[in-house]
Amino acid sequence: MRGWWQELAGLVLPPACGGCGAARVLLCAGCAQALSGAAAGRVSPSPRPAGLPAVYAAAAYEGAVREVVLAHKERGALPLAGPLGAALAAAVGGAAGAGADGAGAGEELLLVPVPSARRQVRARGHDPARRIALAAAGRLRGAGARARVVCVLRQVRPVADQAGLGARERRENLAGALGVRGGGAVGFPAAARIVLVDDLITTGATLAEAARALRAASVGPVAGAAVVAAPTGSFVRNRSTTRTEQRSCE
């Protein structure tokens, strides 16, 4: 019940920028630039959980990007799914490993969102990852890719709230928590590229568990994973730059 009136309000009422709060604009030019995908790159949590596919993020989880992600996920700013989906589409291109449109000639690109817990969906009134994935698929189709969203993952057992848990605790909390819906594997053509998608990566435990669930159901291989945002320190290029700077000072 919560979602429909939030969407209506977003259409009728003059919004404030989801990133910086500027008046009468959904997303100002500066915040839109932060979500443009220009800073997209590969990320790798440390420690890296076993089974985690290659992950690409569109932007660093800080400043305006963090505010937009939280506004969409926790505060019901549903129209922000559009710009978040555009950012995710930029990351999907890297994760799919086939250039800017995210898929090779003749291949279908399947985006598999990581599901939220049912209690979270009820509390928020929507499933953030699914909504952003649908927006990303639309963006990719507009660029000529054969992209669609396949919601086959589901939670098969309750999990504790991840907030405050460390990397090892998150892995233990999520171990065996996801599965594939009955008959879900039927919707995966043999030539398709499968990309797991979510709005955010922290330790990588959720995406690793999602990849495990697909493998267990004989779905795959997974080409990679894509997220809107990741911690600044998890970008591989940032760590490489830091090591280079450290060596130059020795």
N, C-alpha and C positions, 0 to 999 in steps of 0.2 A: 504493500500500500504506500510505502514511503516514496518509491521511485518516481511514480507518475507525476505527482505534484511538484517534485523537485525539478523535473525536466520542464514542466510547464512554466515554473517560476523563472527558470533560466532563459526561456524564450520571451517572457513578458517583461520582467524586471530588468532595468539596466544593471549589468553585472560589474563587479570590480575585478581587476586583473588577478588571476589565481596565483600569480607568482609574487607580485609586489604590492598589490592592493590599489593600483592606480584606478581612478574612477571611470565608469562607463565604458569598459572594454573587457572582453573575456580574457585576452592575453595581450599585453603590450608588446611593442616591437622588440624591446630588449629581452623580455622573458621568452618570446617566441624564438628568438635567435638561440637562446640557451637550449631550446628543445628542437633545434633544426636538424640535429643529427650530424652536424659538422664535426663534432668531437667524438663521434662513434669510434669504438675500438674494442679490442679483445680484453677481457678481464679474467683474472684468476685469483680466487680467494686463497688466503694462506692461514691455516693449512688447507690444501685442496682435497675435498672429499672424494673417495674412490667412486668411480663411475660417472663423474661429472663430465658432460660433453663440453666441447669448446663453447664458451659464452662470449657474446658481444653485447655491449651496452651503448646506448645512444648518448648518454651524458653522465656527468658526475652527480652523485646524490648530495647536493649542497645548494644553498641559496635558493634561487627562484625555482629550480628544478625540484628540490625537496618540497617546497611549498605547494607546487602544482600537483605533485604525486599525492600528497596528504590531503589536499583540498578535494581531489577526485575520490580518493579511497575512503577517507574518514568523514569528510564534511559534505558529501553529496553533491559536489559541483560536477554534475554529470556531463555538461557540454564540454568539459575539458578532456573527455575521452578522444575528441577529434585530434587536437594537437599532440596528445600523448600517443595516440595511435600512429600519427605521422612519424614521431620520434622512434617508436618501436619498429616501424617499417624500415627505417634506416639501419637499425641494428640487425634486422632479419637478413638483409642483404649480405652482411658479413658472415652470419651464422650459417646461412645456406651454402656459402662457399661458391657462389656462381655469379658474381658480379652484382651490378646495381639493382637489377630487377629481382634478385633473389632466387632465380630458378634457371636451369639450363633449358635449351630448346626442347620442346615436347614434354617437359617434366612439370608435374603439378606440385605446388608448394602447399604443404599442409601445416597450419599453425595449431599447435596443441597447447591450450592454456592450462596452467596449473590451477586446480580448483581451490576456492576458499572453503573453509569449514562452513557447514550449514548454519551454525549459530552466528557466524560472522556475516553471512549473506543476509540473514534475517535482520540483524542489527543495522547493517548498512543500507539495506534495501536494494542491493545490487551486488554483482560479482565483478570486482574491478578488472581482474586479468582478462576475463571473457569479454567485457565491454571494450577494453583497449585492443584486444586481439581482433575483434570484428572491425574496428576502425582501421587497424593496420592492414588487414586483408583487403579492405576497400581501397586503401591508398595504393597497395601493390597492384591490384587489378587495374587501377587507373593508369599505372605505369606499364601495363602490358603483361604482367605476370599472371599465371593461372594459380591464384591463391584462394584458399578458403580455410575456415576455422573448423576444427574437428574436436568437439568436447567429449572425449572418451574417458578421461581420467576422473576418478571419484575417490573419496575417502572411504576406506573400508573399516576403519576403526577410529575412535576419538583420539585426539592429540591434545597435549597441554598447550597453553598460550606460549608462543615462542619468545615473547618479550622478556629480556633479561637472561635468556639462556645463552651459554657459550657455544662454540662450534661443536664440541664433542657431545654436549647435552642436546643440541638440536638434532644431530645425527641419530642419537638414541631415541629421541622423542618421535622422529619421523620414520624410523626403520619399519618397513612393511605397512605403512599407513595408507598408501595409495594403491589403487588397482584399476584395471580397465573394465568398463561397463560390459555387460554380457553382449556378445556379438560386435563389440566395438572394433575389433581388428578387421572386420569385413570391409570397413570404409577406407582402407589404406591400399591404394594401387601400388603394384610392385615398383613402378618407376618414380614414385613420388619422393620428394625431399621433405623430411619431417623436422620441424623446428619447434622445440619447446619454448613457450613464451610466458613471461610474468612481468609485473611492473617494476620489481626491484630484486636485486640479489644482495645478500649479506654474506653468509658463510657458504652458500651454495648447497646446503643440505636439502632444501626443498627440490631444487632442480635435479640433483643427483637421485633422489628418491623417485621423482617422476620418470627419469630415464630408466631406472631399474624396473618400475612397474610396466613400462612399455616392452622392455626386453623380456620380462617374465611372461608376457602375453604374446610373445613372438611377433611383436610389432617393431619394425625398424629396418635398417639402422637409423638412428637419430643423427641427422646431419649436424645439429648444433642447438644452441639455445640463445635466445635473445631477450633482453630486458630493456626497459626504458632507462633505468639508472642503476649505478653501482657506486660504492665508496671510492673516493678519489684514489686512495692508495692501492686499489685492486686492479687499476688499469696497467696492463703489462708495459706499455710505453712509458708510464710514469716511473715505474721501478727501474727500467733500463736507463732513463735519464738520470735518476738519482745515483745509480751505480757509477755512471760515467762522470758525474760531477764529483763524486767521492774520490774516484781514481785521479781526477785532474788536480785535486788538492793534496795528494800524497807527495 
